[in-house]
Amino acid sequence: MTRIGVVTFPGTLDDRDAARAVHAVGAEPVSLWHKDDDLHGVDAVVLPGGFSYGDYLRCGAIAAVAPIMGAVVEGAQRGLPVLGICNGFQVLCESHLLEGALVRNSGQTFICRDQVLRVDNAHTAWSRALEDGAEITIPLKHGEGSFQADPATVERLEGEARVVFRYVGGNPNGSVHDIAGITNATGTVVGLMPHPEHAVEAGFGPLGRTDSGTYLAHGGTDGLAIFASVLTQLVG
């Protein structure tokens, strides 16, 4: 069985939700503690959302130098699939596994709502079970979720098709080019601000949409494909 590590830092909130999502797609979740210095042989890693180390300094800055991140960075450099969700996305940027930075929302307020995303790259380790151009509904909840980068970096991300998810129907936080998630050059490391682990069970989370655009009362499973994608990557 595929084993996917879920990292817990002090202040992490969504580790159990992420572990539940991993289990829902048929993989084994493996708890990884911030003080661990190895990954215990896992096949992929999820950095969940929350407020690691209380978000002191910059969001994710302290977590980026935790012992476990040394192992995550080394693994990622070897091709280990890594997914960073919300605070995990911030940690990936602070660890320089992904480019750019996440800063305070343009409205200066915390946002919690369902958000439509468009899949712009369905060829990464964490999006292979989706289709290019597909629209999915995923909950988001963050105060520092505005993705920013210098013009040259943004041009490179766009030119290399490294924008994985993009906000649709309004930009919630002021992210440049409506960017909601990006990948590294090899497509193995992905970070996104919305929370797919909160959209893995029918009847809970966001409403589902039909092909005609109408909403179903018992949707809420769009996030499953993101976790299922890595199984396709690893198992084939």
C-alpha distance (Angstrom), angle and dihedral (degrees) to the residues before:
residue distance angle dihedral
M1 . . .
T2 3.81 . .
R3 3.81 111.0 .
I4 3.80 117.7 -148.3
G5 3.78 119.8 -170.2
V6 3.80 119.6 -138.4
V7 3.80 113.5 -161.0
T8 3.80 122.6 -142.4
F9 3.80 120.2 -159.9
P10 3.81 123.7 178.5
G11 3.80 102.0 -81.1
T12 3.81 96.6 25.4
L13 3.81 109.5 142.9
D14 3.78 107.4 177.9
D15 3.79 104.5 47.1
R16 3.79 94.0 109.0
D17 3.79 91.2 47.1
A18 3.80 89.7 51.1
A19 3.81 91.1 48.1
R20 3.79 89.5 50.5
A21 3.81 90.5 51.8
V22 3.81 90.4 50.3
H23 3.80 89.6 51.6
A24 3.81 91.0 47.1
V25 3.81 91.7 62.2
G26 3.79 92.9 48.9
A27 3.80 101.8 -98.0
E28 3.79 128.9 119.9
P29 3.82 115.1 -109.8
V30 3.81 113.8 -140.6
S31 3.79 119.1 -162.5
L32 3.80 114.2 -129.9
W33 3.81 119.8 -169.2
H34 3.80 122.8 -145.2
K35 3.82 90.7 -118.9
D36 3.81 93.7 54.0
D37 3.78 113.4 110.5
D38 3.79 96.9 -160.3
L39 3.80 137.4 43.0
H40 3.81 97.6 -125.6
G41 3.78 93.1 -126.0
V42 3.82 98.7 -61.5
D43 3.80 120.4 164.0
A44 3.81 96.2 -139.4
V45 3.80 139.1 1.1
V46 3.80 135.0 -133.2
L47 3.80 121.3 -159.8
P48 3.82 103.2 -159.9
G49 3.78 131.4 -152.8
G50 3.77 130.5 -91.7
F51 3.79 136.7 89.6
S52 3.81 104.8 -59.4
Y53 3.80 110.9 -152.9
G54 3.80 88.2 -6.1
D55 3.82 91.9 -67.0
Y56 3.80 89.9 -83.4
L57 3.81 114.0 167.4
R58 3.82 101.0 4.3
C59 3.79 123.0 -17.1
G60 3.80 107.1 -84.0
A61 3.81 95.1 4.1
I62 3.81 96.6 114.4
A63 3.80 93.6 39.4
A64 3.80 88.8 54.2
V65 3.82 90.3 67.8
A66 3.82 96.7 42.4
P67 3.82 114.7 122.3
I68 3.81 93.1 -109.6
M69 3.80 91.2 57.5
G70 3.77 91.7 61.2
A71 3.79 87.5 61.0
V72 3.82 92.2 42.9
V73 3.81 92.5 51.5
E74 3.80 91.7 47.6
G75 3.79 90.9 48.2
A76 3.79 93.0 47.3
Q77 3.78 90.4 52.0
R78 3.81 87.4 56.8
G79 3.80 91.8 50.8
L80 3.82 101.7 -92.3
P81 3.84 108.9 157.4
V82 3.81 111.0 -115.6
L83 3.81 127.4 -176.1
G84 3.80 121.6 -165.5
I85 3.79 117.4 -165.9
C86 3.83 120.3 -163.9
N87 3.82 102.4 -51.9
G88 3.79 86.2 21.0
F89 3.82 88.6 57.6
Q90 3.81 88.2 52.6
V91 3.81 89.9 50.5
L92 3.81 91.2 51.3
C93 3.79 91.0 52.8
E94 3.79 92.2 46.6
S95 3.82 88.6 49.4
H96 3.83 89.8 51.5
L97 3.78 91.7 -122.8
L98 3.80 86.0 119.6
E99 3.77 129.1 30.0
G100 3.79 127.7 -118.8
A101 3.80 130.4 28.9
L102 3.80 140.3 -99.9
V103 3.80 114.2 -126.4
R104 3.80 138.3 175.7
N105 3.80 114.9 -53.4
S106 3.78 112.7 -96.4
G107 3.80 90.5 -118.9
Q108 3.82 90.9 53.0
T109 3.80 90.2 -129.1
F110 3.78 136.5 106.7
I111 3.82 111.6 -104.2
C112 3.81 126.3 -149.6
R113 3.81 116.9 172.3
D114 3.77 145.3 107.8
Q115 3.80 112.1 -82.5
V116 3.79 132.9 -163.0
L117 3.80 113.7 -134.1
R118 3.78 129.7 -169.7
V119 3.78 117.6 -141.2
D120 3.80 106.8 -128.8
N121 3.81 97.4 170.8
A122 3.79 119.1 32.3
H123 3.79 93.5 171.9
T124 3.81 102.9 81.6
A125 3.78 128.2 100.3
W126 3.81 88.9 -102.1
S127 3.82 101.2 41.5
R128 3.82 105.3 39.8
A129 3.81 92.8 107.4
L130 3.82 89.8 59.7
E131 3.80 131.3 69.5
D132 3.78 129.5 -119.9
G133 3.78 108.9 -97.6
A134 3.80 94.9 18.0
E135 3.80 117.3 139.0
I136 3.79 120.1 -139.2
T137 3.80 132.0 -179.5
I138 3.80 116.0 -130.5
P139 3.83 129.9 167.9
L140 3.78 117.7 -114.7
K141 3.80 130.1 -164.4
H142 3.77 121.2 171.7
G143 3.78 146.5 121.7
E144 3.80 98.3 -158.8
G145 3.77 103.4 40.7
S146 3.79 103.8 120.7
F147 3.81 107.5 121.0
Q148 3.78 112.3 -144.0
A149 3.79 134.7 172.3
D150 3.78 137.4 158.7
P151 3.84 116.0 -83.5
A152 3.81 93.8 -104.3
T153 3.82 91.7 53.1
V154 3.80 92.5 47.1
E155 3.79 90.3 49.4
R156 3.80 90.3 50.9
L157 3.80 93.3 48.0
E158 3.79 90.9 50.1
G159 3.80 94.6 42.4
E160 3.79 93.3 49.8
A161 3.83 93.1 46.2
R162 3.80 90.7 -117.6
V163 3.80 95.3 141.0
V164 3.80 101.8 100.8
F165 3.82 101.7 175.4
R166 3.79 131.3 22.2
Y167 3.80 130.7 -170.0
V168 3.81 115.0 -108.4
G169 3.80 127.3 -164.0
G170 3.78 96.2 24.9
N171 3.78 136.1 -13.2
P172 3.83 107.1 -102.4
N173 3.80 99.5 -164.0
G174 3.81 112.0 17.4
S175 3.81 97.1 -98.1
V176 3.79 112.2 171.6
H177 3.82 112.1 -100.2
D178 3.83 89.2 0.3
I179 3.82 89.0 -77.3
A180 3.81 113.8 176.0
G181 3.80 99.3 166.4
I182 3.80 140.5 7.7
T183 3.80 139.8 -172.5
N184 3.77 137.3 -144.4
A185 3.79 122.5 -106.7
T186 3.81 93.9 -86.5
G187 3.81 96.9 45.6
T188 3.80 93.6 -122.2
V189 3.81 99.5 105.5
V190 3.81 117.2 58.0
G191 3.78 131.4 175.5
L192 3.80 126.9 -171.7
M193 3.79 134.6 168.8
P194 3.85 101.5 -141.4
H195 3.80 118.3 78.7
P196 3.82 114.4 -114.8
E197 3.82 90.4 176.0
H198 3.81 87.4 70.4
A199 3.81 91.7 58.4
V200 3.79 105.2 56.7
E201 3.80 105.5 100.9
A202 3.80 130.0 59.9
G203 3.78 112.2 -113.9
F204 3.79 94.4 25.1
G205 3.79 128.0 81.5
P206 3.82 123.7 9.1
L207 3.78 125.5 2.2
G208 3.79 116.2 -97.2
R209 3.80 123.4 -121.4
T210 3.79 129.4 -139.7
D211 3.81 123.6 -140.9
S212 3.80 88.6 -96.7
G213 3.78 91.1 57.4
T214 3.79 97.6 -108.6
Y215 3.79 119.0 133.1
L216 3.78 127.9 -115.8
A217 3.78 122.0 -144.9
H218 3.81 92.6 -137.5
G219 3.80 105.0 45.4
G220 3.77 124.3 111.3
T221 3.81 103.8 122.5
D222 3.81 102.7 104.7
G223 3.79 91.1 108.0
L224 3.81 93.5 62.9
A225 3.80 92.6 77.3
I226 3.80 91.8 61.5
F227 3.80 91.9 57.5
A228 3.80 93.1 38.9
S229 3.80 90.0 53.2
V230 3.79 93.4 70.0
L231 3.81 90.5 55.2
T232 3.79 88.4 56.0
Q233 3.79 88.1 49.9
L234 3.81 94.5 49.2
V235 3.80 102.8 33.4
G236 3.77 102.2 25.6
